[in-house]
Amino acid sequence: MLLAILISNFAGNILLERFNGVPSEERLHWRTFLVKLGADNLKGARNEELFVSSQKSVYIVYTVLGGVCIYIVGKDEYDELALTEVMFVITSSIKDACGKSPSERLFLDKYGKICLCLDEIVWKAVVLDIPLSLRRRDNKLSANGIFECFDLSIC
């Protein structure tokens, strides 16, 4: 299950967030935890360098893209590999929407288009069941399955 996608600036201000199946009382904890995780680890990180973390049975993949930090949280079938593929789709769609790696200002200027693309990605991944034919034998998502399930043509 894809639990959360959060995008912030380097100062820790949240620019965009999407939660799925996370109770409202836990969301503040996740916001604080993810921003602190990024503040500790993303200083000096290269653009699109992926970082992986886990807390209990939850996996976190995060990166820097231009002037923003992107965090993805998942569990169960959304392990590190699947989240890495989702991160690739999200960073590609943000770069396509902005025309390049975004600064914070460019991200906010293209906010509507980015939200539309992100909602399409999250909706396709969470609401629709990904067909079994696109999964690996161990029931994890295959890389091809991720790309076949996301229609980025609307972005």
C-alpha positions in Angstrom: 0.0 0.0 0.0 1.2 3.5 -0.9 0.8 5.4 2.4 2.1 8.9 1.7 3.8 11.2 -0.8 5.2 14.4 0.6 7.0 17.2 -1.1 8.8 19.9 0.9 11.3 22.7 0.4 14.8 22.6 2.0 13.5 24.7 5.0 11.0 21.9 5.8 7.9 23.7 4.6 5.5 21.2 3.1 4.5 22.1 -0.4 2.3 19.1 -1.3 1.2 15.9 0.5 -1.0 13.0 -0.3 -1.9 10.4 2.4 -3.7 7.2 1.9 -5.0 5.1 4.8 -3.1 7.1 7.4 -5.3 8.3 10.3 -5.4 12.1 10.7 -3.8 11.8 14.2 -0.7 10.1 12.7 -0.2 12.5 9.8 1.5 15.1 11.9 3.9 12.5 13.2 4.7 11.5 9.6 5.1 15.1 8.4 7.5 15.8 11.3 9.4 12.6 10.9 9.9 12.8 7.1 11.0 16.5 7.2 13.5 15.7 10.0 14.8 12.6 8.1 15.4 14.8 5.0 17.0 17.6 7.0 19.5 15.1 8.5 20.3 13.2 5.3 19.6 15.4 2.2 22.2 18.1 2.9 24.7 18.0 0.1 22.8 15.2 -1.7 23.0 15.1 -5.5 19.9 15.7 -7.6 17.8 12.5 -7.8 20.1 10.6 -5.5 17.8 8.1 -3.8 17.9 7.4 -0.1 16.1 4.5 1.6 14.9 4.1 5.1 12.6 1.8 7.0 10.6 2.2 10.2 9.0 -1.0 11.5 7.3 -2.6 8.5 7.1 0.7 6.5 9.6 1.7 3.7 10.6 5.2 2.9 12.3 6.4 -0.3 13.3 10.0 -0.6 15.4 12.3 -2.8 16.1 15.9 -3.9 14.8 17.2 -7.2 16.0 20.7 -7.9 14.8 22.8 -5.0 12.4 20.4 -3.5 12.6 17.2 -1.4 10.3 14.2 -2.3 9.4 11.5 0.2 7.4 8.3 -0.6 6.1 6.0 2.1 4.8 2.5 1.5 4.3 -0.9 3.1 3.5 -4.5 2.1 3.9 -4.8 -1.7 5.4 -1.2 -1.9 8.8 -2.2 -0.7 12.1 -0.3 -1.6 12.1 -1.6 -5.1 8.5 -0.6 -5.9 8.9 2.8 -4.2 12.0 3.4 -6.2 10.1 2.8 -9.4 7.2 5.1 -8.2 9.8 7.7 -7.3 11.2 7.6 -10.9 7.7 8.1 -12.3 7.0 11.0 -9.9 10.3 12.8 -10.6 9.9 12.3 -14.3 6.3 13.7 -14.3 7.4 16.7 -12.2 10.3 17.4 -14.6 8.0 17.1 -17.5 5.4 19.4 -15.9 8.1 22.0 -15.1 10.3 21.5 -18.2 13.4 20.9 -16.0 14.3 20.1 -12.4 12.2 22.6 -10.4 13.2 25.3 -8.1 10.7 25.9 -5.3 9.3 28.9 -7.2 8.9 26.9 -10.5 7.3 24.1 -8.5 4.7 26.5 -7.1 4.2 28.1 -10.5 3.3 24.7 -12.0 1.5 23.5 -8.8 -1.8 22.7 -10.6 -0.3 20.6 -13.3 1.9 18.7 -10.8 -1.1 18.0 -8.6 -3.0 16.6 -11.6 -0.1 14.3 -12.5 0.5 13.2 -9.0 -3.2 12.5 -8.4 -3.3 10.4 -11.6 -0.2 8.4 -10.4 -1.5 7.9 -6.8 -5.1 7.1 -8.0 -3.9 4.5 -10.5 -1.6 2.9 -8.0 -3.9 2.9 -5.0 -7.5 2.7 -6.2 -7.0 0.2 -9.1 -5.6 -3.2 -8.3 -2.5 -3.8 -10.3 -3.1 -6.9 -12.4 -1.4 -10.1 -11.2 0.2 -10.5 -14.7 2.3 -7.4 -13.9 3.6 -8.7 -10.6 6.6 -10.9 -9.9 6.3 -14.4 -8.5 6.8 -13.1 -5.0 3.8 -10.8 -5.4 5.9 -7.6 -5.6 5.4 -5.1 -8.3 7.7 -5.5 -11.4 9.4 -2.5 -12.9 7.4 -3.1 -16.1 4.2 -3.3 -14.1 4.7 0.1 -12.6 5.2 1.8 -16.0 2.3 -0.1 -17.6 -0.1 1.0 -14.9 0.6 4.7 -15.1 -0.8 6.8 -17.9 1.3 9.9 -18.0 -0.1 11.1 -21.3 -2.6 13.4 -19.5 0.2 15.4 -17.8 
